[in-house]
């Protein structure tokens, strides 16, 4: 009986804590603007390739797998262009 009471109180506390968040989410859903102008504005804000990939992912233009592979290729390209210099074991590299 005590376990049921504790569980009920815990669920009530979580629900009370989440209530404002859920109200805000439903208000945002009602106020969303899905117009072409809003999408064009979003595309303009993507000032980097990573940003353009995120926009494509959020618009469901690419899959999460395609996103991961593209980011992996970007990381590899960045590593080739700017390799990370690691100090030798046991000391600091003084060049």
N, CA, C and O atoms as a printed pandas DataFrame, in Angstrom:
     atom_number atom_name residue_name chain_id  residue_number  x_coord  y_coord  z_coord
0              1         N          UNK        A               1    0.817   -1.194    0.000
1              2        CA          UNK        A               1    0.000    0.000    0.000
2              3         C          UNK        A               1    0.863    1.261    0.000
3              4         O          UNK        A               1    0.559    2.237   -0.686
4              5         N          UNK        A               2    1.925    1.225    0.767
5              6        CA          UNK        A               2    2.823    2.373    0.837
6              7         C          UNK        A               2    3.479    2.629   -0.512
7              8         O          UNK        A               2    3.664    3.779   -0.908
8              9         N          UNK        A               3    3.831    1.560   -1.216
9             10        CA          UNK        A               3    4.480    1.699   -2.521
10            11         C          UNK        A               3    3.529    2.355   -3.531
11            12         O          UNK        A               3    3.960    3.170   -4.347
12            13         N          UNK        A               4    2.264    2.010   -3.478
13            14        CA          UNK        A               4    1.276    2.620   -4.371
14            15         C          UNK        A               4    1.146    4.104   -4.068
15            16         O          UNK        A               4    1.073    4.916   -4.990
16            17         N          UNK        A               5    1.116    4.461   -2.831
17            18        CA          UNK        A               5    1.000    5.864   -2.437
18            19         C          UNK        A               5    2.228    6.657   -2.882
19            20         O          UNK        A               5    2.099    7.756   -3.421
20            21         N          UNK        A               6    3.413    6.100   -2.658
21            22        CA          UNK        A               6    4.654    6.773   -3.061
22            23         C          UNK        A               6    4.691    6.943   -4.578
23            24         O          UNK        A               6    5.066    8.005   -5.074
24            25         N          UNK        A               7    4.308    5.908   -5.311
25            26        CA          UNK        A               7    4.302    5.985   -6.773
26            27         C          UNK        A               7    3.309    7.029   -7.259
27            28         O          UNK        A               7    3.615    7.788   -8.179
28            29         N          UNK        A               8    2.137    7.080   -6.667
29            30        CA          UNK        A               8    1.121    8.060   -7.054
30            31         C          UNK        A               8    1.598    9.485   -6.791
31            32         O          UNK        A               8    1.406   10.367   -7.628
32            33         N          UNK        A               9    2.206    9.712   -5.657
33            34        CA          UNK        A               9    2.727   11.048   -5.327
34            35         C          UNK        A               9    3.836   11.428   -6.294
35            36         O          UNK        A               9    3.892   12.571   -6.748
36            37         N          UNK        A              10    4.720   10.489   -6.618
37            38        CA          UNK        A              10    5.820   10.759   -7.539
38            39         C          UNK        A              10    5.294   11.110   -8.934
39            40         O          UNK        A              10    5.771   12.058   -9.558
40            41         N          UNK        A              11    4.328   10.359   -9.415
41            42        CA          UNK        A              11    3.742   10.642  -10.732
42            43         C          UNK        A              11    3.059   12.007  -10.724
43            44         O          UNK        A              11    3.166   12.754  -11.696
44            45         N          UNK        A              12    2.366   12.339   -9.651
45            46        CA          UNK        A              12    1.702   13.644   -9.549
46            47         C          UNK        A              12    2.720   14.779   -9.553
47            48         O          UNK        A              12    2.480   15.822  -10.161
48            49         N          UNK        A              13    3.852   14.587   -8.880
49            50        CA          UNK        A              13    4.892   15.628   -8.845
50            51         C          UNK        A              13    5.510   15.825  -10.229
51            52         O          UNK        A              13    5.752   16.958  -10.645
52            53         N          UNK        A              14    5.761   14.746  -10.928
53            54        CA          UNK        A              14    6.333   14.847  -12.278
54            55         C          UNK        A              14    5.338   15.540  -13.207
55            56         O          UNK        A              14    5.719   16.412  -13.988
56            57         N          UNK        A              15    4.067   15.153  -13.125
57            58        CA          UNK        A              15    3.045   15.773  -13.974
58            59         C          UNK        A              15    2.920   17.264  -13.679
59            60         O          UNK        A              15    2.791   18.072  -14.599
60            61         N          UNK        A              16    2.957   17.632  -12.395
61            62        CA          UNK        A              16    2.860   19.042  -12.035
62            63         C          UNK        A              16    4.078   19.823  -12.530
63            64         O          UNK        A              16    3.952   20.977  -12.942
64            65         N          UNK        A              17    5.234   19.206  -12.491
65            66        CA          UNK        A              17    6.445   19.874  -12.966
66            67         C          UNK        A              17    6.484   20.021  -14.472
67            68         O          UNK        A              17    7.044   20.990  -14.986
68            69         N          UNK        A              18    5.899   19.075  -15.187
69            70        CA          UNK        A              18    5.923   19.104  -16.651
70            71         C          UNK        A              18    4.778   19.913  -17.248
71            72         O          UNK        A              18    4.817   20.243  -18.434
72            73         N          UNK        A              19    3.764   20.239  -16.460
73            74        CA          UNK        A              19    2.596   20.931  -16.984
74            75         C          UNK        A              19    2.937   22.236  -17.716
75            76         O          UNK        A              19    2.440   22.434  -18.825
76            77         N          UNK        A              20    3.761   23.138  -17.153
77            78        CA          UNK        A              20    4.073   24.378  -17.880
78            79         C          UNK        A              20    4.790   24.117  -19.208
79            80         O          UNK        A              20    4.550   24.815  -20.194
80            81         N          UNK        A              21    5.654   23.128  -19.228
81            82        CA          UNK        A              21    6.384   22.812  -20.456
82            83         C          UNK        A              21    5.415   22.313  -21.524
83            84         O          UNK        A              21    5.494   22.726  -22.681
84            85         N          UNK        A              22    4.512   21.436  -21.140
85            86        CA          UNK        A              22    3.547   20.906  -22.094
86            87         C          UNK        A              22    2.614   21.995  -22.606
87            88         O          UNK        A              22    2.231   21.974  -23.776
88            89         N          UNK        A              23    2.241   22.946  -21.752
89            90        CA          UNK        A              23    1.394   24.058  -22.194
90            91         C          UNK        A              23    2.136   24.909  -23.209
91            92         O          UNK        A              23    1.548   25.337  -24.202
92            93         N          UNK        A              24    3.433   25.164  -22.974
93            94        CA          UNK        A              24    4.221   25.962  -23.911
94            95         C          UNK        A              24    4.354   25.257  -25.252
95            96         O          UNK        A              24    4.285   25.902  -26.299
96            97         N          UNK        A              25    4.543   23.949  -25.234
97            98        CA          UNK        A              25    4.676   23.203  -26.485
98            99         C          UNK        A              25    3.394   23.247  -27.293
99           100         O          UNK        A              25    3.438   23.398  -28.514
100          101         N          UNK        A              26    2.257   23.119  -26.636
101          102        CA          UNK        A              26    0.995   23.164  -27.375
102          103         C          UNK        A              26    0.749   24.569  -27.923
103          104         O          UNK        A              26    0.180   24.715  -29.005
104          105         N          UNK        A              27    1.165   25.596  -27.198
105          106        CA          UNK        A              27    1.013   26.973  -27.691
106          107         C          UNK        A              27    1.902   27.210  -28.905
107          108         O          UNK        A              27    1.499   27.891  -29.848
108          109         N          UNK        A              28    3.114   26.650  -28.884
109          110        CA          UNK        A              28    4.010   26.798  -30.026
110          111         C          UNK        A              28    3.453   26.087  -31.244
111          112         O          UNK        A              28    3.564   26.596  -32.360
112          113         N          UNK        A              29    2.855   24.914  -31.050
113          114        CA          UNK        A              29    2.264   24.186  -32.172
114          115         C          UNK        A              29    1.155   24.998  -32.828
115          116         O          UNK        A              29    1.022   24.987  -34.051
116          117         N          UNK        A              30    0.364   25.697  -32.033
117          118        CA          UNK        A              30   -0.732   26.494  -32.585
118          119         C          UNK        A              30   -0.205   27.703  -33.336
119          120         O          UNK        A              30   -0.833   28.154  -34.294
120          121         N          UNK        A              31    0.940   28.239  -32.918
121          122        CA          UNK        A              31    1.471   29.460  -33.513
122          123         C          UNK        A              31    2.492   29.216  -34.608
123          124         O          UNK        A              31    3.058   30.175  -35.133
124          125         N          UNK        A              32    2.748   27.957  -34.973
125          126        CA          UNK        A              32    3.769   27.678  -35.989
126          127         C          UNK        A              32    3.342   28.257  -37.323
127          128         O          UNK        A              32    2.172   28.211  -37.705
128          129         N          UNK        A              33    4.337   28.807  -38.027
129          130        CA          UNK        A              33    4.095   29.381  -39.346
130          131         C          UNK        A              33    4.789   28.487  -40.364
131          132         O          UNK        A              33    6.017   28.460  -40.438
132          133         N          UNK        A              34    4.017   27.770  -41.135
133          134        CA          UNK        A              34    4.588   26.848  -42.118
134          135         C          UNK        A              34    4.592   27.457  -43.514
135          136         O          UNK        A              34    4.531   26.728  -44.504
136          137         N          UNK        A              35    4.661   28.760  -43.605
137          138        CA          UNK        A              35    4.609   29.403  -44.905
138          139         C          UNK        A              35    5.941   29.269  -45.624
139          140         O          UNK        A              35    6.958   28.935  -45.015
140          141         N          UNK        A              36    5.926   29.526  -46.903
141          142        CA          UNK        A              36    7.137   29.451  -47.712
142          143         C          UNK        A              36    8.148   30.505  -47.270
143          144         O          UNK        A              36    9.356   30.274  -47.333
144          145         N          UNK        A              37    7.662   31.654  -46.828
145          146        CA          UNK        A              37    8.568   32.709  -46.369
146          147         C          UNK        A              37    9.331   32.277  -45.129
147          148         O          UNK        A              37   10.515   32.584  -44.995
148          149         N          UNK        A              38    8.670   31.569  -44.218
149          150        CA          UNK        A              38    9.340   31.097  -43.007
150          151         C          UNK        A              38   10.397   30.056  -43.351
151          152         O          UNK        A              38   11.469   30.044  -42.746
152          153         N          UNK        A              39   10.110   29.181  -44.317
153          154        CA          UNK        A              39   11.100   28.185  -44.726
154          155         C          UNK        A              39   12.277   28.834  -45.429
155          156         O          UNK        A              39   13.418   28.414  -45.237
156          157         N          UNK        A              40   12.022   29.841  -46.233
157          158        CA          UNK        A              40   13.108   30.541  -46.914
158          159         C          UNK        A              40   13.991   31.259  -45.908
159          160         O          UNK        A              40   15.211   31.299  -46.068
160          161         N          UNK        A              41   13.385   31.828  -44.873
161          162        CA          UNK        A              41   14.146   32.491  -43.817
162          163         C          UNK        A              41   15.033   31.493  -43.096
163          164         O          UNK        A              41   16.181   31.801  -42.779
164          165         N          UNK        A              42   14.526   30.327  -42.839
165          166        CA          UNK        A              42   15.294   29.279  -42.173
166          167         C          UNK        A              42   16.486   28.866  -43.035
167          168         O          UNK        A              42   17.581   28.659  -42.512
168          169         N          UNK        A              43   16.292   28.744  -44.327
169          170        CA          UNK        A              43   17.378   28.361  -45.229
170          171         C          UNK        A              43   18.451   29.443  -45.276
171          172         O          UNK        A              43   19.637   29.128  -45.375
172          173         N          UNK        A              44   18.052   30.715  -45.207
173          174        CA          UNK        A              44   19.040   31.792  -45.223
174          175         C          UNK        A              44   19.888   31.787  -43.957
175          176         O          UNK        A              44   21.055   32.177  -43.998
176          177         N          UNK        A              45   19.323   31.352  -42.835
177          178        CA          UNK        A              45   20.060   31.343  -41.583
178          179         C          UNK        A              45   21.150   30.273  -41.556
179          180         O          UNK        A              45   22.075   30.362  -40.749
180          181         N          UNK        A              46   21.058   29.276  -42.413
181          182        CA          UNK        A              46   22.066   28.224  -42.455
182          183         C          UNK        A              46   23.288   28.769  -43.189
183          184         O          UNK        A              46   23.373   28.691  -44.415
184          185         N          UNK        A              47   24.233   29.321  -42.429
185          186        CA          UNK        A              47   25.389   29.983  -43.028
186          187         C          UNK        A              47   26.565   29.045  -43.208
187          188         O          UNK        A              47   27.599   29.463  -43.731
188          189         N          UNK        A              48   26.447   27.797  -42.795
189          190        CA          UNK        A              48   27.526   26.840  -42.969
190          191         C          UNK        A              48   26.970   25.560  -43.559
191          192         O          UNK        A              48   25.756   25.357  -43.594
192          193         N          UNK        A              49   27.855   24.705  -44.017
193          194        CA          UNK        A              49   27.420   23.428  -44.563
194          195         C          UNK        A              49   26.766   22.575  -43.486
195          196         O          UNK        A              49   25.785   21.876  -43.743
196          197         N          UNK        A              50   27.320   22.639  -42.275
197          198        CA          UNK        A              50   26.717   21.895  -41.167
198          199         C          UNK        A              50   25.294   22.385  -40.897
199          200         O          UNK        A              50   24.387   21.589  -40.652
200          201         N          UNK        A              51   25.115   23.705  -40.947
201          202        CA          UNK        A              51   23.790   24.271  -40.739
202          203         C          UNK        A              51   22.817   23.854  -41.826
203          204         O          UNK        A              51   21.655   23.562  -41.545
204          205         N          UNK        A              52   23.289   23.824  -43.075
205          206        CA          UNK        A              52   22.430   23.395  -44.177
206          207         C          UNK        A              52   22.040   21.929  -44.015
207          208         O          UNK        A              52   20.916   21.543  -44.338
208          209         N          UNK        A              53   22.962   21.119  -43.517
209          210        CA          UNK        A              53   22.644   19.708  -43.274
210          211         C          UNK        A              53   21.586   19.564  -42.185
211          212         O          UNK        A              53   20.675   18.745  -42.304
212          213         N          UNK        A              54   21.708   20.354  -41.132
213          214        CA          UNK        A              54   20.720   20.305  -40.053
214          215         C          UNK        A              54   19.349   20.731  -40.572
215          216         O          UNK        A              54   18.341   20.106  -40.245
216          217         N          UNK        A              55   19.308   21.789  -41.376
217          218        CA          UNK        A              55   18.041   22.239  -41.944
218          219         C          UNK        A              55   17.433   21.128  -42.801
219          220         O          UNK        A              55   16.233   20.866  -42.721
220          221         N          UNK        A              56   18.258   20.478  -43.617
221          222        CA          UNK        A              56   17.770   19.368  -44.434
222          223         C          UNK        A              56   17.245   18.223  -43.594
223          224         O          UNK        A              56   16.240   17.601  -43.938
224          225         N          UNK        A              57   17.926   17.944  -42.490
225          226        CA          UNK        A              57   17.488   16.879  -41.595
226          227         C          UNK        A              57   16.163   17.229  -40.939
227          228         O          UNK        A              57   15.270   16.386  -40.859
228          229         N          UNK        A              58   16.024   18.467  -40.466
229          230        CA          UNK        A              58   14.787   18.887  -39.808
230          231         C          UNK        A              58   13.608   18.946  -40.774
231          232         O          UNK        A              58   12.464   18.734  -40.370
232          233         N          UNK        A              59   13.875   19.230  -42.034
233          234        CA          UNK        A              59   12.815   19.272  -43.038
234          235         C          UNK        A              59   12.536   17.889  -43.633
235          236         O          UNK        A              59   11.686   17.746  -44.512
236          237         N          UNK        A              60   13.243   16.892  -43.157
237          238        CA          UNK        A              60   13.106   15.516  -43.638
238          239         C          UNK        A              60   13.501   15.393  -45.109
239          240         O          UNK        A              60   12.980   14.538  -45.826
240          241         N          UNK        A              61   14.417   16.244  -45.556
241          242        CA          UNK        A              61   14.926   16.153  -46.915
242          243         C          UNK        A              61   16.031   15.107  -46.993
243          244         O          UNK        A              61   16.261   14.524  -48.052
244          245         N          UNK        A              62   16.715   14.868  -45.874
245          246        CA          UNK        A              62   17.726   13.820  -45.785
246          247         C          UNK        A              62   17.423   12.975  -44.556
247          248         O          UNK        A              62   16.770   13.430  -43.616
248          249         N          UNK        A              63   17.911   11.734  -44.578
249          250        CA          UNK        A              63   17.696   10.845  -43.435
250          251         C          UNK        A              63   18.790   11.063  -42.406
251          252         O          UNK        A              63   19.793   11.721  -42.680
252          253         N          UNK        A              64   18.591   10.507  -41.225
253          254        CA          UNK        A              64   19.612   10.649  -40.188
254          255         C          UNK        A              64   20.898    9.932  -40.597
255          256         O          UNK        A              64   21.993   10.382  -40.259
256          257         N          UNK        A              65   20.772    8.835  -41.314
257          258        CA          UNK        A              65   21.964    8.143  -41.800
258          259         C          UNK        A              65   22.745    8.987  -42.801
259          260         O          UNK        A              65   23.974    9.038  -42.754
260          261         N          UNK        A              66   22.030    9.646  -43.704
261          262        CA          UNK        A              66   22.693   10.536  -44.664
262          263         C          UNK        A              66   23.361   11.696  -43.942
263          264         O          UNK        A              66   24.457   12.115  -44.314
264          265         N          UNK        A              67   22.705   12.212  -42.915
265          266        CA          UNK        A              67   23.282   13.303  -42.131
266          267         C          UNK        A              67   24.577   12.854  -41.463
267          268         O          UNK        A              67   25.588   13.554  -41.527
268          269         N          UNK        A              68   24.547   11.684  -40.820
269          270        CA          UNK        A              68   25.750   11.185  -40.133
270          271         C          UNK        A              68   26.903   10.967  -41.103
271          272         O          UNK        A              68   28.042   11.322  -40.802
272          273         N          UNK        A              69   26.616   10.382  -42.268
273          274        CA          UNK        A              69   27.684   10.151  -43.251
274          275         C          UNK        A              69   28.252   11.475  -43.762
275          276         O          UNK        A              69   29.463   11.600  -43.947
276          277         N          UNK        A              70   27.388   12.459  -43.988
277          278        CA          UNK        A              70   27.859   13.763  -44.463
278          279         C          UNK        A              70   28.731   14.436  -43.416
279          280         O          UNK        A              70   29.756   15.025  -43.758
280          281         N          UNK        A              71   28.345   14.361  -42.151
281          282        CA          UNK        A              71   29.137   14.973  -41.081
282          283         C          UNK        A              71   30.455   14.228  -40.918
283          284         O          UNK        A              71   31.481   14.852  -40.646
284          285         N          UNK        A              72   30.449   12.905  -41.079
285          286        CA          UNK        A              72   31.699   12.140  -41.027
286          287         C          UNK        A              72   32.647   12.588  -42.137
287          288         O          UNK        A              72   33.844   12.761  -41.909
288          289         N          UNK        A              73   32.099   12.777  -43.345
289          290        CA          UNK        A              73   32.953   13.235  -44.456
290          291         C          UNK        A              73   33.488   14.642  -44.189
291          292         O          UNK        A              73   34.640   14.937  -44.503
292          293         N          UNK        A              74   32.647   15.516  -43.606
293          294        CA          UNK        A              74   33.117   16.862  -43.262
294          295         C          UNK        A              74   34.241   16.802  -42.227
295          296         O          UNK        A              74   35.221   17.540  -42.328
296          297         N          UNK        A              75   34.098   15.929  -41.238
297          298        CA          UNK        A              75   35.136   15.797  -40.214
298          299         C          UNK        A              75   36.431   15.275  -40.822
299          300         O          UNK        A              75   37.515   15.743  -40.476
300          301         N          UNK        A              76   36.322   14.305  -41.730
301          302        CA          UNK        A              76   37.520   13.769  -42.385
302          303         C          UNK        A              76   38.188   14.845  -43.234
303          304         O          UNK        A              76   39.413   14.966  -43.245
304          305         N          UNK        A              77   37.380   15.620  -43.941
305          306        CA          UNK        A              77   37.936   16.701  -44.771
306          307         C          UNK        A              77   38.617   17.746  -43.897
307          308         O          UNK        A              77   39.688   18.246  -44.241
308          309         N          UNK        A              78   37.998   18.076  -42.771
309          310        CA          UNK        A              78   38.583   19.040  -41.842
310          311         C          UNK        A              78   39.880   18.505  -41.255
311          312         O          UNK        A              78   40.841   19.255  -41.082
312          313         N          UNK        A              79   39.915   17.207  -40.946
313          314        CA          UNK        A              79   41.132   16.605  -40.399
314          315         C          UNK        A              79   42.265   16.640  -41.425
315          316         O          UNK        A              79   43.419   16.888  -41.076
316          317         N          UNK        A              80   41.927   16.390  -42.698
317          318        CA          UNK        A              80   42.956   16.435  -43.740
318          319         C          UNK        A              80   43.478   17.855  -43.927
319          320         O          UNK        A              80   44.673   18.052  -44.150
320          321         N          UNK        A              81   42.597   18.840  -43.839
321          322        CA          UNK        A              81   43.007   20.229  -44.043
322          323         C          UNK        A              81   43.727   20.793  -42.819
323          324         O          UNK        A              81   44.662   21.579  -42.968
324          325         N          UNK        A              82   43.312   20.411  -41.624
325          326        CA          UNK        A              82   43.878   20.936  -40.381
326          327         C          UNK        A              82   44.117   19.788  -39.406
327          328         O          UNK        A              82   43.345   19.605  -38.465
328          329         N          UNK        A              83   45.178   19.014  -39.622
329          330        CA          UNK        A              83   45.393   17.867  -38.736
330          331         C          UNK        A              83   45.694   18.312  -37.303
331          332         O          UNK        A              83   46.320   19.346  -37.072
332          333         N          UNK        A              84   45.237   17.514  -36.367
333          334        CA          UNK        A              84   45.448   17.786  -34.958
334          335         C          UNK        A              84   46.862   17.372  -34.593
335          336         O          UNK        A              84   47.263   16.239  -34.857
336          337         N          UNK        A              85   47.625   18.280  -33.986
337          338        CA          UNK        A              85   48.985   17.973  -33.563
338          339         C          UNK        A              85   48.945   17.477  -32.129
339          340         O          UNK        A              85   48.425   18.150  -31.239
340          341         N          UNK        A              86   49.496   16.301  -31.918
341          342        CA          UNK        A              86   49.496   15.682  -30.599
342          343         C          UNK        A              86   50.917   15.716  -30.050
343          344         O          UNK        A              86   51.875   15.410  -30.760
344          345         N          UNK        A              87   51.044   16.090  -28.787
345          346        CA          UNK        A              87   52.364   16.108  -28.138
346          347         C          UNK        A              87   52.884   14.692  -28.003
347          348         O          UNK        A              87   52.098   13.758  -27.841
348          349         N          UNK        A              88   54.214   14.514  -28.067
349          350        CA          UNK        A              88   54.758   13.179  -27.904
350          351         C          UNK        A              88   54.521   12.697  -26.465
351          352         O          UNK        A              88   54.375   13.512  -25.555
352          353         N          UNK        A              89   54.483   11.387  -26.263
353          354        CA          UNK        A              89   54.264   10.856  -24.912
354          355         C          UNK        A              89   55.362   11.328  -23.953
355          356         O          UNK        A              89   56.550   11.231  -24.263
356          357         N          UNK        A              90   54.962   11.827  -22.813
357          358        CA          UNK        A              90   55.918   12.219  -21.780
358          359         C          UNK        A              90   56.473   13.614  -21.901
359          360         O          UNK        A              90   57.380   13.967  -21.146
360          361         N          UNK        A              91   55.983   14.413  -22.799
361          362        CA          UNK        A              91   56.539   15.764  -22.896
362          363         C          UNK        A              91   55.749   16.648  -23.839
363          364         O          UNK        A              91   54.799   16.222  -24.495
364          365         N          UNK        A              92   56.182   17.897  -23.876
365          366        CA          UNK        A              92   55.541   18.887  -24.721
366          367         C          UNK        A              92   56.406   19.077  -25.945
367          368         O          UNK        A              92   57.629   19.169  -25.838
368          369         N          UNK        A              93   55.793   19.136  -27.087
369          370        CA          UNK        A              93   56.522   19.314  -28.337
370          371         C          UNK        A              93   56.919   20.776  -28.485
371          372         O          UNK        A              93   56.056   21.649  -28.573
372          373         N          UNK        A              94   58.236   21.051  -28.515
373          374        CA          UNK        A              94   58.733   22.422  -28.693
374          375         C          UNK        A              94   59.370   22.514  -30.066
375          376         O          UNK        A              94   60.460   21.991  -30.295
376          377         N          UNK        A              95   58.682   23.181  -30.970
377          378        CA          UNK        A              95   59.230   23.326  -32.325
378          379         C          UNK        A              95   59.765   24.689  -32.539
379          380         O          UNK        A              95   60.267   24.993  -33.622
